[in-house]
Amino acid sequence: MKQILRTQYPARLISLGFAMLIFIGSILLILPCSVQKGAMLSYIDSLYTATSAVCVTGLIAVDAGDTFTPLGQVFLAMLIQIGGLGVTSVGAGIIIAMGKKLDLKERNLICAASNLNSGKGVIRFIKNVLITTFTIEIVGAVLSFCVFARDYPLLKAFGISFFHSIAAFNNSGFDIFGGYKNLIPYQEDILLNMITCALIFLGGIGFLVIQEIRQHKFSWKKYSMHAKVVLSVSAALIIIGTLLLKLTENITWLGAFFHSVSARTAGFSTYPIGTFTNGGLLTLIILMFIGASPGSTGGGIKTSTFLVLILGIKAAATNRAEKAFRRAIPKNAFCKASVITLLALTVVVIGTWLMVVFEPSKSVIDLLFEVTSAFGTVGLSTGITTELGVEAKILSIIIMYIGRLGPLTIASLWYFTSSERVRLPEGNITIG
């Protein structure tokens, strides 16, 4: 068995790791000690919740606050944490903590999972990831506690604060308030809104960018091209999203800003999404589809992919080279970005069509929103998730899994042969 695993491609091992974690999580969540007395939890709902947690989505078939015991909520937080950091990163962290060394296969696996170009400095990177994650989450929990302590007993406020901080940084929209409330009771609380947005933003820009910010502080010139792309596109999307949501919805500027940030794969809401207009829902769908950044806890096609697409289209229209921040875009970047986007659109379109077949009574915009939310591992919903049938929930589970791993990773699972060496004569195809 060990020999078989060693011969597999990194993509297959990463996919298997996530699948195993989801299965284990579904068993842990359905245990009697995890479910509150009087609460009903079927295995499909347990599997759905485990998938949503591991894939850091936040879509819920049952309310976590009303269904799970404190122990069950601890299990849920652990699944979110491991899913956000990545199975390989957590595994590597445990190996390092035990004082053992990582072999070449393990280093390559971490590189594939973390979008690293080489295995140089992998151990240092993993240590920095773990230290950074826990530091940010602790700070977030302490600041959140200042808010929740006003409304809950100290012990419960402590638990809610840590759960919220973990969920926010890992871009998972879970909450344990009960009653499907999410953050609606705190829609006017500036402190909690800003804390949550900061945690979401830091979790969504990726560990490589966080590392650069720590090293270079706010010296823009010292940032790499990747960091500049991630930060600039993220800021632009947040600003544009805020303006569009304010124009389409009767919400405050704070609410528009919060949902613009949250739609970038976090899934928290301070207003009922089901009350949004089609214009607002479409804005959120676009933000969810683009998603967070490479190497982060979020999903979507990623901010860098989106920018490369825009620059590639601009270059084709103006007959100029693809460039950004006085640097040329890598030659194959546009091709890869196009493939990822096309695969993502295929998943969303086919998923929406199947959802329409499974749930004919639901509106197309609601189902499109649900599918995009699942693919982008966002967790926002118009309120139809709990009403979905078994077939629709299984489909949503598959889409969340694809969204977390990435459509290109899933597509590469069936890659069995080495690259072709035979060169064929070029044919002529008319395009455009």
Buried (B, 14 or more C-beta within 10 A) or exposed (E): EEEEEEEBBBBBBBBBBBBEBBBBBBBBBBBEEBBBEEBEBEEBBBBBBBBBBBBBBBBBBBBBBBBBBBEBBBBBBBBBBBBBBBBBBBBBBEBBEEEEEBEEBBBBBBBBBBBBEEBEEBBEBBBBBBEBBBEBBEBBBBBBBEBBBEEBEEEBBBBBBBBBBBBBBBBBBBBBBEEBBBBBEBBEBEEBBBBBBBBBBBBBBBBBBBBBBEEBEEEEEEBBBBBBBBBBBBEEBBEBBBBBBBEBBEBBEBBBBBBBBBBBBBBBBBBEBEEBEEEBBBBBBBBBBBBBBBBBBBBBBBBBBBBBBBBBEEBEEEEEEBEBEEEEBEEEBBEEBBBBBEBBBEBBEEBBBBBBEBBEEBEEBBBBBBBBBBBBBBBBBBEBBBEBEEEBBBBBBBBBBBBBBBBBBBBBBEEEEEEEEEEEEEEEEEEE
